[in-house]
Amino acid sequence: MPIPKPKTDETLATFMARCMADETMVGEYEPSQRFAVCRASYTDKKKQKTKNDTRRNNKYKNKADRS
């Protein structure tokens, strides 16, 4: 039961439409539950991206500070 993940730079609206219509998701979840799972998947992925971006920026900042 793989839950769809947002693609790079995919908007919330586009992802939600794709996720809500996903054949596996339709078969596994009722609409309100599917909505919550899709929304959580989008939010989790965006939090991960933000966390990774922050780490990457700090890495470059630390290198610049050493120069």
C-alpha positions in Angstrom: 0.0 0.0 0.0 2.4 2.7 -1.1 1.2 6.2 -0.3 1.9 8.7 -3.1 4.6 11.3 -2.4 4.7 14.8 -3.8 6.9 15.4 -6.7 9.5 18.2 -6.6 7.8 21.6 -6.8 4.3 20.0 -7.0 1.7 22.3 -5.5 -0.6 21.1 -2.8 -3.7 21.3 -5.1 -2.0 19.2 -7.8 -0.7 16.7 -5.4 -4.0 16.3 -3.5 -5.9 15.8 -6.8 -3.4 13.1 -7.9 -3.3 11.5 -4.4 -7.1 11.5 -3.9 -7.6 9.8 -7.3 -4.8 7.2 -6.8 -6.2 3.8 -7.4 -4.6 2.2 -4.4 -5.6 5.1 -2.1 -9.2 4.9 -3.4 -9.3 1.2 -2.6 -7.7 1.5 0.8 -9.3 4.6 2.4 -12.6 6.3 2.7 -12.6 9.9 1.2 -12.1 11.8 4.6 -9.4 9.4 5.7 -7.7 9.5 2.2 -7.7 13.3 2.4 -6.0 13.2 5.8 -3.4 10.7 4.6 -2.7 12.6 1.4 -2.4 15.9 3.3 0.0 14.3 5.8 2.1 12.9 3.0 2.4 16.3 1.4 3.2 18.1 4.7 5.8 15.5 5.8 7.6 15.7 2.5 7.7 19.5 2.6 8.9 19.5 6.2 11.7 17.1 5.1 12.6 19.3 2.2 12.8 22.4 4.4 14.9 20.5 7.0 17.3 19.3 4.2 17.5 22.8 2.7 18.3 24.3 6.1 21.1 21.7 6.7 22.5 22.4 3.2 22.4 26.2 3.8 24.1 25.8 7.2 26.8 23.6 5.7 27.7 26.2 3.1 27.5 29.0 5.7 29.9 27.1 8.0 32.3 26.7 5.1 32.1 30.4 4.3 32.7 31.3 7.9 35.9 29.3 7.9 37.4 31.1 4.9 
